[in-house]
Amino acid sequence: MSVVRINAITVEPGRAAELEERFAARAGEVEGMPGFEGFELLRPTDDRNVYLVYTRWESNEAFEAWVNSEAFQRGHAGHREGGPVGSASELWMFDVVERKE
């Protein structure tokens, strides 16, 4: 069964649009990675300032290969060049136990 990796990014007030623009303009490197199954950027609709970057992978090994790849470095070049939009981030790791679509 798949694994889910969620990057919870705390975004400073007034910078949410910038985060969304960066994701819209992202390189899209992750889509070509072996074992990649899906991506979603989740915007908070309550009073939180935490965005969730949801990715699903066929295995933890596939996710780790992505994180350690040159494609990952290229995909995150905007973060290095423009500086972070978030003030903090936290990686949450889950195994998919049950899934319905």
C-alpha positions in Angstrom: 0.0 0.0 0.0 1.1 3.6 -0.6 2.8 6.0 1.8 1.9 9.7 2.3 4.3 12.5 3.0 2.9 15.8 4.1 5.0 19.0 4.4 3.1 21.3 6.8 4.3 24.8 6.0 3.6 27.7 8.3 3.1 30.8 6.1 3.5 34.3 7.3 0.4 36.6 7.1 0.3 38.2 3.7 2.5 35.7 2.0 0.0 33.0 1.1 -0.5 34.2 -2.5 3.3 34.1 -3.0 3.4 30.5 -1.8 0.6 29.6 -4.2 2.3 31.4 -7.1 5.5 29.5 -6.5 3.8 26.2 -6.5 1.9 27.1 -9.7 5.2 28.0 -11.3 7.1 25.0 -9.9 9.3 22.9 -12.2 7.0 19.8 -11.9 10.0 17.6 -11.4 8.2 15.3 -9.0 5.7 14.0 -11.5 8.4 12.1 -13.4 9.8 10.3 -10.4 9.5 6.6 -10.2 6.9 5.6 -7.5 5.2 9.0 -7.5 1.4 8.7 -7.3 0.0 12.1 -6.5 0.4 15.7 -5.3 -1.9 18.2 -3.8 -1.4 21.7 -2.3 -4.0 22.3 0.4 -4.9 25.8 1.4 -6.3 26.4 4.9 -9.9 27.5 5.1 -10.1 28.2 8.8 -8.0 30.6 10.9 -4.8 28.5 10.5 -1.8 29.7 8.5 -0.5 26.3 7.7 -0.5 25.0 4.1 -0.2 21.2 3.5 1.8 19.8 0.6 0.4 16.3 0.2 2.3 13.7 -1.8 1.6 10.0 -2.2 4.3 7.4 -3.1 4.3 3.7 -3.8 6.9 3.3 -1.1 9.1 5.1 1.4 12.1 4.2 -0.8 10.5 6.0 -3.7 10.0 9.1 -1.6 13.6 9.0 -0.3 14.9 8.6 -3.8 13.0 11.8 -4.7 14.4 13.8 -1.7 17.9 12.7 -2.6 17.6 13.3 -6.3 19.0 16.1 -8.5 15.4 16.6 -9.7 14.5 17.5 -6.1 17.2 20.1 -6.1 16.0 21.6 -9.3 12.4 21.5 -8.1 13.3 23.5 -5.0 15.6 26.0 -6.7 13.0 28.8 -6.3 13.1 28.3 -2.5 16.9 28.7 -2.5 16.9 31.7 -4.8 13.9 33.6 -3.5 14.2 32.5 0.1 11.5 30.7 2.1 7.9 31.9 2.1 7.2 29.9 5.2 8.5 30.5 8.7 8.5 26.8 9.6 7.8 23.4 8.0 7.3 20.0 9.4 7.3 16.7 7.6 4.4 14.3 8.5 4.8 10.6 7.4 1.9 8.1 7.1 1.3 4.7 5.7 -2.0 4.3 3.8 -4.1 1.7 5.6 -7.3 2.0 3.6 -8.2 4.0 0.5 -11.4 4.5 -1.5 -11.9 6.7 -4.6 
